[in-house]
Amino acid sequence: MNTLMNSNHDLAAAYEDEQLQVTHFHARSSKFNIREAWTAWNGYKFADYYYDAQYEYFCVRNSCATYDICPMQKYYITGKDAMTMLNRLVTRDISKLNINRVTYLCWCTDDGRMIDDGTVFRLSEDKYMLTSGSPCIAWFKKAAVGYDDVEVTDVSDEIAALAFQGPTSCEVLKKMGLEGIENLKPFNIMHFPFKGDSDKKLTISRTGFTGDLGYELWIDPSQALDLWDELYLAGEDYNIHPYGETALNMARIEAGFILPGTEFNEALKTVHLHHDQTPFELNLGWLVDFKKPHFNGRTALLKDKTDGPEYTLVKLDIDGNKAADDSYLYDSKKCKNHIGYITSTMWSPVVKANIALAMVKTKYIKGQIWAEIYYSKEIRPKQKIVECTVVNKPFWAPARARATPPLRY
């Protein structure tokens, strides 16, 4: 029976591999995945972890590491009406976004429910690149209807992209010969000839999803493996290593960043009414600009701001060291009045605290919050009721993430 089960598992894994694409860096990154710990992202074979998630996390926090973002969705929005169309689509005002700048934003349905979040890059006067974690091409093309001069192009497979994060990341890029990279400010872009060839362009943005010093590297797929080799050669003395989804999730929780499917459900994929969220529920009201012209969801979002959201996403410091996975939250230790739930949680090695992101009924945020935690000890189920403290700042926000030029490590 065990032999049959193992055989079926192997067949299922082989079938899954046949259905998934590999990224432009897979020929190099796969050699690090000695555990064969793969998952999937947007139809790509993707690493959950390579060697050990904890080790990869410490590479991000103590040295430098790469994260393959080829599966991220990338769209060119071009034409004279590109800015107007985008400003109608997203909640943030991008009319003053300068060339070679990046900003974080989100877009909503007409009911003000959040579809996704992402970043927009202004590459030239009439050319933008919009990125997102999930495919949004159909929504973007609908948003472009009625504009005379705007084109939406899916270039997800036509751009190789690599996140490069950690305190020594700038030193490695300098060692690669990228002159002036230390002067690149957060949310800015620089362009370099790759390997001295002006016909080969490497674009670097000072962006990332770890809350640490970091960059994202964008290049033509034909140059992807050469970029990997150059980067890893320069980073050899800096303990460079790839990191997977698990380590990224640890880093982004410490930074207080939200994740689709965890902190919020994408509105176009949600079945149950109001099981999706608004930007105000996700504590992203600062992304909604009511001073600009009309945009998708404006009327509903204005009502949400005026009335106040029922739930608000908060950061919690939880007593003890037991992770509050899928825990309910209450307004007293008696656990009678349910006021919210945990969305993400971890024991933070760098903060040395039991931290979490949670959705809490807004009217209870300033009061006592208790978490009901279930865990196992020597196979036996245990329960704890512990107090939580709301934290108003990111759990991890080192000065090096904003310093220009970054300190040398």
Kinemage of the C-alpha trace (Angstrom):
@kinemage 1
@onewidth
@group {chain A} dominant
@subgroup {mainchain}
@vectorlist {calphas} color= white
{ca met a 1} P 0.000 0.000 0.000
{ca asn a 2} L 2.800 2.465 0.917
{ca thr a 3} L 4.572 1.666 -2.350
{ca leu a 4} L 1.385 2.425 -4.287
{ca met a 5} L 0.843 5.693 -2.410
{ca asn a 6} L 4.418 6.825 -3.042
{ca ser a 7} L 4.074 5.925 -6.704
{ca asn a 8} L 0.870 7.970 -7.039
{ca his a 9} L 2.525 10.920 -5.268
{ca asp a 10} L 5.487 10.787 -7.661
{ca leu a 11} L 3.153 10.658 -10.664
{ca ala a 12} L 1.170 13.651 -9.358
{ca ala a 13} L 4.368 15.644 -8.776
{ca ala a 14} L 5.671 14.799 -12.246
{ca tyr a 15} L 2.343 15.817 -13.814
{ca glu a 16} L 2.351 19.105 -11.910
{ca asp a 17} L 5.913 19.862 -13.037
{ca glu a 18} L 4.896 19.298 -16.660
{ca gln a 19} L 2.133 21.894 -16.318
{ca leu a 20} L 4.326 24.630 -14.801
{ca gln a 21} L 6.642 27.030 -16.579
{ca val a 22} L 10.119 27.645 -15.237
{ca thr a 23} L 11.415 31.163 -14.672
{ca his a 24} L 14.242 32.811 -16.588
{ca phe a 25} L 16.571 32.144 -13.637
{ca his a 26} L 15.512 28.531 -13.023
{ca ala a 27} L 18.603 27.002 -14.628
{ca arg a 28} L 20.696 28.643 -11.898
{ca ser a 29} L 18.339 28.862 -8.925
{ca ser a 30} L 17.189 25.224 -9.134
{ca lys a 31} L 20.689 24.047 -8.253
{ca phe a 32} L 20.243 25.630 -4.825
{ca asn a 33} L 16.943 23.837 -4.197
{ca ile a 34} L 18.439 20.699 -2.686
{ca arg a 35} L 15.161 19.931 -0.862
{ca glu a 36} L 13.076 20.054 -4.069
{ca ala a 37} L 10.735 22.312 -2.100
{ca trp a 38} L 8.675 23.760 -4.918
{ca thr a 39} L 5.320 25.474 -5.050
{ca ala a 40} L 3.543 27.432 -7.819
{ca trp a 41} L 2.978 31.113 -8.544
{ca asn a 42} L 1.026 32.303 -11.589
{ca gly a 43} L 1.741 29.097 -13.471
{ca tyr a 44} L 5.465 29.076 -12.669
{ca lys a 45} L 7.424 26.507 -10.696
{ca phe a 46} L 8.500 28.457 -7.671
{ca ala a 47} L 10.617 27.812 -4.578
{ca asp a 48} L 8.953 27.549 -1.186
{ca tyr a 49} L 12.461 27.356 0.219
{ca tyr a 50} L 15.838 26.230 -1.137
{ca tyr a 51} L 17.899 24.898 1.747
{ca asp a 52} L 16.336 26.051 4.995
{ca ala a 53} L 13.795 28.847 5.400
{ca gln a 54} L 15.335 30.137 8.623
{ca tyr a 55} L 18.780 30.287 7.035
{ca glu a 56} L 17.395 32.150 4.019
{ca tyr a 57} L 15.599 34.603 6.300
{ca phe a 58} L 18.870 35.403 8.104
{ca cys a 59} L 20.583 35.926 4.729
{ca val a 60} L 18.023 38.653 4.027
{ca arg a 61} L 18.496 40.262 7.434
{ca asn a 62} L 22.274 39.837 7.837
{ca ser a 63} L 23.827 39.714 4.352
{ca cys a 64} L 22.080 39.596 0.967
{ca ala a 65} L 19.772 37.278 -0.917
{ca thr a 66} L 17.833 37.003 -4.180
{ca tyr a 67} L 14.148 36.311 -4.726
{ca asp a 68} L 12.900 35.369 -8.184
{ca ile a 69} L 10.037 37.698 -9.152
{ca cys a 70} L 9.694 36.579 -12.762
{ca pro a 71} L 6.168 35.232 -12.014
{ca met a 72} L 5.055 38.695 -10.887
{ca gln a 73} L 2.594 40.191 -13.355
{ca lys a 74} L 3.938 43.155 -15.335
{ca tyr a 75} L 1.972 45.425 -17.652
{ca tyr a 76} L 3.010 48.305 -19.867
{ca ile a 77} L 0.487 51.146 -19.971
{ca thr a 78} L 1.477 53.396 -22.880
{ca gly a 79} L 0.124 56.319 -24.881
{ca lys a 80} L -0.826 59.954 -24.346
{ca asp a 81} L -3.818 58.898 -22.223
{ca ala a 82} L -1.787 56.475 -20.067
{ca met a 83} L -1.578 58.726 -17.031
{ca thr a 84} L -5.259 59.731 -17.237
{ca met a 85} L -6.363 56.104 -17.559
{ca leu a 86} L -4.183 55.000 -14.638
{ca asn a 87} L -5.376 57.857 -12.457
{ca arg a 88} L -8.949 56.751 -13.136
{ca leu a 89} L -8.046 53.140 -12.335
{ca val a 90} L -6.112 53.467 -9.063
{ca thr a 91} L -7.009 55.196 -5.793
{ca arg a 92} L -3.758 57.143 -5.446
{ca asp a 93} L -2.994 60.331 -7.394
{ca ile a 94} L -0.148 59.538 -9.797
{ca ser a 95} L -0.394 62.715 -11.870
{ca lys a 96} L 2.745 64.078 -10.182
{ca leu a 97} L 4.777 60.854 -10.409
{ca asn a 98} L 8.050 61.803 -12.081
{ca ile a 99} L 9.940 59.786 -14.685
{ca asn a 100} L 12.158 57.093 -13.116
{ca arg a 101} L 10.056 57.026 -9.983
{ca val a 102} L 7.993 54.207 -8.450
{ca thr a 103} L 5.026 54.310 -6.093
{ca tyr a 104} L 2.878 51.813 -4.222
{ca leu a 105} L -0.868 51.814 -4.885
{ca cys a 106} L -4.040 49.752 -5.128
{ca trp a 107} L -7.144 49.519 -7.301
{ca cys a 108} L -10.749 48.748 -6.405
{ca thr a 109} L -14.126 47.768 -7.789
{ca asp a 110} L -16.887 50.374 -8.041
{ca asp a 111} L -18.029 49.108 -4.641
{ca gly a 112} L -14.681 50.131 -3.146
{ca arg a 113} L -13.535 46.558 -2.593
{ca met a 114} L -9.814 46.032 -3.185
{ca ile a 115} L -8.878 44.031 -6.276
{ca asp a 116} L -5.118 44.063 -5.750
{ca asp a 117} L -2.155 46.198 -4.779
{ca gly a 118} L 1.115 46.727 -6.605
{ca thr a 119} L 3.631 49.248 -7.843
{ca val a 120} L 3.663 51.571 -10.831
{ca phe a 121} L 6.901 52.640 -12.525
{ca arg a 122} L 7.003 55.744 -14.689
{ca leu a 123} L 9.523 54.830 -17.366
{ca ser a 124} L 9.050 57.809 -19.718
{ca glu a 125} L 6.581 60.600 -20.451
{ca asp a 126} L 3.883 58.249 -21.791
{ca lys a 127} L 5.047 54.837 -20.576
{ca tyr a 128} L 4.298 53.175 -17.244
{ca met a 129} L 4.832 49.676 -15.903
{ca leu a 130} L 2.235 48.376 -13.450
{ca thr a 131} L 3.054 45.269 -11.408
{ca ser a 132} L 0.774 43.003 -9.397
{ca gly a 133} L 0.917 39.654 -7.680
{ca ser a 134} L -2.007 38.201 -9.637
{ca pro a 135} L -3.166 38.521 -13.264
{ca cys a 136} L -5.245 41.670 -13.840
{ca ile a 137} L -5.063 42.075 -17.619
{ca ala a 138} L -8.845 41.775 -18.166
{ca trp a 139} L -9.598 44.476 -15.575
{ca phe a 140} L -6.938 46.804 -16.969
{ca lys a 141} L -8.192 46.402 -20.546
{ca lys a 142} L -11.722 47.214 -19.406
{ca ala a 143} L -10.379 50.305 -17.639
{ca ala a 144} L -8.778 51.427 -20.920
{ca val a 145} L -12.061 51.370 -22.861
{ca gly a 146} L -13.059 54.865 -23.991
{ca tyr a 147} L -9.560 56.351 -24.099
{ca asp a 148} L -8.283 57.343 -27.551
{ca asp a 149} L -4.572 56.768 -27.002
{ca val a 150} L -3.730 54.132 -24.421
{ca glu a 151} L -2.530 50.564 -24.778
{ca val a 152} L -2.280 47.864 -22.124
{ca thr a 153} L 0.281 45.152 -22.840
{ca asp a 154} L 1.018 42.092 -20.738
{ca val a 155} L 4.816 41.798 -20.584
{ca ser a 156} L 4.967 39.393 -17.634
{ca asp a 157} L 6.968 36.790 -19.558
{ca glu a 158} L 9.065 39.352 -21.430
{ca ile a 159} L 10.896 40.811 -18.409
{ca ala a 160} L 13.189 38.849 -16.110
{ca ala a 161} L 13.112 40.260 -12.597
{ca leu a 162} L 15.067 39.522 -9.445
{ca ala a 163} L 14.626 41.036 -5.982
{ca phe a 164} L 17.981 41.560 -4.265
{ca gln a 165} L 17.579 42.337 -0.563
{ca gly a 166} L 19.689 42.724 2.561
{ca pro a 167} L 22.182 45.065 4.264
{ca thr a 168} L 25.092 44.163 1.941
{ca ser a 169} L 23.062 44.369 -1.288
{ca cys a 170} L 24.359 47.825 -2.220
{ca glu a 171} L 27.993 46.765 -1.704
{ca val a 172} L 27.504 43.810 -4.047
{ca leu a 173} L 25.951 46.006 -6.740
{ca lys a 174} L 28.868 48.425 -6.403
{ca lys a 175} L 31.252 45.493 -6.806
{ca met a 176} L 29.424 44.661 -10.050
{ca gly a 177} L 30.580 48.034 -11.341
{ca leu a 178} L 27.213 49.803 -11.214
{ca glu a 179} L 28.569 53.289 -10.725
{ca gly a 180} L 26.399 55.586 -8.606
{ca ile a 181} L 24.076 52.846 -7.356
{ca glu a 182} L 24.734 54.012 -3.786
{ca asn a 183} L 22.987 57.299 -4.653
{ca leu a 184} L 19.746 55.623 -5.699
{ca lys a 185} L 17.000 56.717 -3.297
{ca pro a 186} L 14.023 54.593 -2.193
{ca phe a 187} L 11.332 54.313 -4.876
{ca asn a 188} L 13.659 55.625 -7.583
{ca ile a 189} L 14.950 53.939 -10.744
{ca met a 190} L 18.350 53.878 -12.466
{ca his a 191} L 19.337 52.385 -15.825
{ca phe a 192} L 22.724 50.842 -16.593
{ca pro a 193} L 24.365 49.318 -19.659
{ca phe a 194} L 24.756 45.644 -18.804
{ca lys a 195} L 28.334 44.372 -18.935
{ca gly a 196} L 29.375 47.618 -20.605
{ca asp a 197} L 27.089 47.067 -23.593
{ca ser a 198} L 24.815 50.075 -24.222
{ca asp a 199} L 22.456 47.849 -26.230
{ca lys a 200} L 21.788 45.739 -23.126
{ca lys a 201} L 19.899 47.629 -20.420
{ca leu a 202} L 19.708 46.718 -16.753
{ca thr a 203} L 17.059 48.641 -14.826
{ca ile a 204} L 17.321 48.787 -11.044
{ca ser a 205} L 14.660 50.105 -8.687
{ca arg a 206} L 15.177 50.625 -4.980
{ca thr a 207} L 12.112 48.645 -4.028
{ca gly a 208} L 11.303 45.367 -2.305
{ca phe a 209} L 9.006 43.425 -0.009
{ca thr a 210} L 11.262 42.787 2.997
{ca gly a 211} L 11.307 46.157 4.782
{ca asp a 212} L 15.103 46.133 4.550
{ca leu a 213} L 17.678 47.727 2.282
{ca gly a 214} L 17.045 46.238 -1.121
{ca tyr a 215} L 16.635 46.532 -4.853
{ca glu a 216} L 14.779 44.936 -7.737
{ca leu a 217} L 16.641 44.169 -10.961
{ca trp a 218} L 14.838 44.152 -14.322
{ca ile a 219} L 16.394 42.850 -17.527
{ca asp a 220} L 15.647 41.189 -20.872
{ca pro a 221} L 15.209 37.412 -20.445
{ca ser a 222} L 18.088 36.750 -22.864
{ca gln a 223} L 20.432 38.337 -20.303
{ca ala a 224} L 18.906 36.742 -17.194
{ca leu a 225} L 21.473 33.997 -16.628
{ca asp a 226} L 24.359 36.371 -17.290
{ca leu a 227} L 22.889 38.742 -14.698
{ca trp a 228} L 22.615 35.901 -12.182
{ca asp a 229} L 26.234 34.895 -12.799
{ca glu a 230} L 27.513 38.458 -12.483
{ca leu a 231} L 25.543 39.071 -9.306
{ca tyr a 232} L 26.575 35.824 -7.623
{ca leu a 233} L 30.199 36.328 -8.578
{ca ala a 234} L 30.156 39.797 -7.008
{ca gly a 235} L 28.276 38.507 -3.963
{ca glu a 236} L 30.445 35.473 -3.351
{ca asp a 237} L 32.227 37.081 -0.389
{ca tyr a 238} L 28.935 38.432 0.988
{ca asn a 239} L 27.209 35.078 1.507
{ca ile a 240} L 24.692 35.693 -1.290
{ca his a 241} L 21.943 33.062 -1.419
{ca pro a 242} L 18.447 32.703 -2.920
{ca tyr a 243} L 15.432 32.778 -0.620
{ca gly a 244} L 11.978 31.357 -1.131
{ca glu a 245} L 8.382 32.115 -0.262
{ca thr a 246} L 8.603 31.087 3.395
{ca ala a 247} L 11.525 33.400 4.188
{ca leu a 248} L 9.868 36.239 2.267
{ca asn a 249} L 6.699 35.773 4.292
{ca met a 250} L 8.689 36.098 7.529
{ca ala a 251} L 10.367 39.298 6.355
{ca arg a 252} L 7.193 40.951 5.081
{ca ile a 253} L 5.295 40.269 8.347
{ca glu a 254} L 8.076 42.016 10.275
{ca ala a 255} L 7.760 44.934 7.859
{ca gly a 256} L 3.968 44.987 8.296
{ca phe a 257} L 3.281 44.376 4.581
{ca ile a 258} L 0.026 42.780 3.464
{ca leu a 259} L -0.325 39.708 1.260
{ca pro a 260} L -3.248 38.788 -1.029
{ca gly a 261} L -4.965 35.630 0.101
{ca thr a 262} L -3.763 36.237 3.650
{ca glu a 263} L -4.572 39.782 4.799
{ca phe a 264} L -7.131 40.363 2.067
{ca asn a 265} L -9.137 38.505 -0.539
{ca glu a 266} L -8.963 39.874 -4.059
{ca ala a 267} L -12.413 41.282 -4.789
{ca leu a 268} L -12.804 39.700 -8.226
{ca lys a 269} L -12.132 36.253 -6.772
{ca thr a 270} L -14.258 36.471 -3.626
{ca val a 271} L -17.457 34.426 -3.483
{ca his a 272} L -19.069 35.525 -0.205
{ca leu a 273} L -20.382 39.063 0.219
{ca his a 274} L -17.926 41.346 2.037
{ca his a 275} L -15.335 38.620 2.516
{ca asp a 276} L -13.115 41.004 0.600
{ca gln a 277} L -11.778 44.267 2.053
{ca thr a 278} L -11.546 47.992 1.388
{ca pro a 279} L -8.293 49.991 1.614
{ca phe a 280} L -9.567 51.560 4.851
{ca glu a 281} L -10.095 48.142 6.418
{ca leu a 282} L -6.505 47.286 5.490
{ca asn a 283} L -5.199 50.513 7.057
{ca leu a 284} L -4.344 51.825 3.592
{ca gly a 285} L -6.468 54.959 3.693
{ca trp a 286} L -3.327 56.950 2.884
{ca leu a 287} L -3.472 55.407 -0.604
{ca val a 288} L -6.895 56.946 -1.295
{ca asp a 289} L -6.792 60.509 -2.613
{ca phe a 290} L -10.207 62.175 -2.746
{ca lys a 291} L -8.725 65.423 -4.082
{ca lys a 292} L -8.027 63.975 -7.509
{ca pro a 293} L -10.673 63.460 -10.253
{ca his a 294} L -13.071 60.520 -10.153
{ca phe a 295} L -11.620 57.026 -9.798
{ca asn a 296} L -13.005 53.512 -9.450
{ca gly a 297} L -14.761 53.074 -6.113
{ca arg a 298} L -14.603 56.736 -5.083
{ca thr a 299} L -18.221 57.060 -3.890
{ca ala a 300} L -18.143 53.824 -1.898
{ca leu a 301} L -14.728 54.621 -0.410
{ca leu a 302} L -15.838 58.097 0.653
{ca lys a 303} L -18.740 56.491 2.535
{ca asp a 304} L -16.360 53.950 4.088
{ca lys a 305} L -14.104 56.773 5.282
{ca thr a 306} L -17.033 58.806 6.651
{ca asp a 307} L -18.753 55.900 8.411
{ca gly a 308} L -15.516 54.171 9.416
{ca pro a 309} L -14.708 50.557 8.477
{ca glu a 310} L -16.164 47.746 10.577
{ca tyr a 311} L -12.751 46.052 10.767
{ca thr a 312} L -9.236 47.516 10.653
{ca leu a 313} L -5.972 45.687 10.083
{ca val a 314} L -3.596 46.159 13.017
{ca lys a 315} L -0.152 44.971 14.104
{ca leu a 316} L -0.049 43.047 17.379
{ca asp a 317} L 2.654 42.175 19.885
{ca ile a 318} L 1.407 38.986 21.514
{ca asp a 319} L 2.509 37.834 24.956
{ca gly a 320} L 4.538 34.638 25.118
{ca asn a 321} L 6.146 32.758 22.280
{ca lys a 322} L 3.344 30.574 20.927
{ca ala a 323} L 2.368 31.530 17.381
{ca ala a 324} L -1.283 32.553 17.206
{ca asp a 325} L -2.035 30.831 13.906
{ca asp a 326} L -5.696 31.229 12.869
{ca ser a 327} L -6.545 32.510 16.338
{ca tyr a 328} L -9.692 34.346 17.346
{ca leu a 329} L -9.423 37.620 19.235
{ca tyr a 330} L -11.588 38.716 22.176
{ca asp a 331} L -12.114 41.834 24.273
{ca ser a 332} L -11.556 40.042 27.585
{ca lys a 333} L -9.825 36.990 28.986
{ca lys a 334} L -13.208 35.282 29.293
{ca cys a 335} L -13.292 34.901 25.489
{ca lys a 336} L -16.993 35.587 25.118
{ca asn a 337} L -17.085 38.511 22.697
{ca his a 338} L -15.296 37.702 19.446
{ca ile a 339} L -13.773 40.927 18.040
{ca gly a 340} L -11.383 39.756 15.312
{ca tyr a 341} L -8.935 37.219 13.987
{ca ile a 342} L -5.239 36.750 13.209
{ca thr a 343} L -4.211 36.832 9.548
{ca ser a 344} L -0.415 36.350 9.832
{ca thr a 345} L 1.807 35.519 12.774
{ca met a 346} L 5.356 34.470 13.649
{ca trp a 347} L 8.036 34.507 16.293
{ca ser a 348} L 10.330 37.239 14.996
{ca pro a 349} L 14.032 36.390 15.362
{ca val a 350} L 15.119 39.984 14.791
{ca val a 351} L 12.480 41.697 16.931
{ca lys a 352} L 12.555 38.925 19.552
{ca ala a 353} L 8.784 39.064 19.895
{ca asn a 354} L 5.646 37.130 19.042
{ca ile a 355} L 4.146 39.332 16.329
{ca ala a 356} L 1.041 39.237 14.167
{ca leu a 357} L -1.179 41.067 11.729
{ca ala a 358} L -4.864 40.904 12.588
{ca met a 359} L -8.287 42.149 11.547
{ca val a 360} L -9.985 43.713 14.574
{ca lys a 361} L -13.391 45.353 14.848
{ca thr a 362} L -12.489 49.019 14.749
{ca lys a 363} L -14.382 50.048 17.874
{ca tyr a 364} L -12.330 47.608 19.982
{ca ile a 365} L -8.838 48.593 18.834
{ca lys a 366} L -8.157 50.948 21.744
{ca gly a 367} L -9.369 48.458 24.358
{ca gln a 368} L -8.019 45.168 25.632
{ca ile a 369} L -7.350 42.470 23.054
{ca trp a 370} L -6.857 38.816 23.943
{ca ala a 371} L -5.845 35.934 21.669
{ca glu a 372} L -7.004 32.367 22.104
{ca ile a 373} L -4.075 30.191 21.042
{ca tyr a 374} L -4.113 26.449 20.469
{ca tyr a 375} L -0.843 24.561 20.185
{ca ser a 376} L 0.643 21.122 20.713
{ca lys a 377} L 3.104 20.057 23.404
{ca glu a 378} L 4.461 16.526 23.265
{ca ile a 379} L 1.528 15.529 21.051
{ca arg a 380} L -1.031 16.847 23.524
{ca pro a 381} L -3.239 19.813 22.537
{ca lys a 382} L -2.899 22.904 24.701
{ca gln a 383} L -4.725 26.224 24.972
{ca lys a 384} L -3.546 29.660 26.122
{ca ile a 385} L -5.340 32.997 26.476
{ca val a 386} L -2.789 35.792 26.135
{ca glu a 387} L -2.953 39.571 25.973
{ca cys a 388} L -2.067 41.506 22.815
{ca thr a 389} L -0.732 45.030 22.384
{ca val a 390} L -1.445 47.105 19.267
{ca val a 391} L 1.756 48.333 17.605
{ca asn a 392} L 1.470 51.451 15.456
{ca lys a 393} L 4.806 51.207 13.629
{ca pro a 394} L 6.354 48.433 11.535
{ca phe a 395} L 7.917 45.738 13.688
{ca trp a 396} L 11.141 46.049 11.676
{ca ala a 397} L 12.138 49.279 9.927
{ca pro a 398} L 15.928 49.729 10.078
{ca ala a 399} L 17.430 53.090 9.159
{ca arg a 400} L 19.531 51.386 6.463
{ca ala a 401} L 16.354 50.736 4.471
{ca arg a 402} L 16.009 54.506 3.905
{ca ala a 403} L 19.609 55.762 4.134
{ca thr a 404} L 21.145 57.218 0.973
{ca pro a 405} L 23.885 56.296 0.496
{ca pro a 406} L 23.494 53.144 2.597
{ca leu a 407} L 26.093 52.432 5.231
{ca arg a 408} L 28.810 50.021 4.177
{ca tyr a 409} L 28.530 46.533 5.638
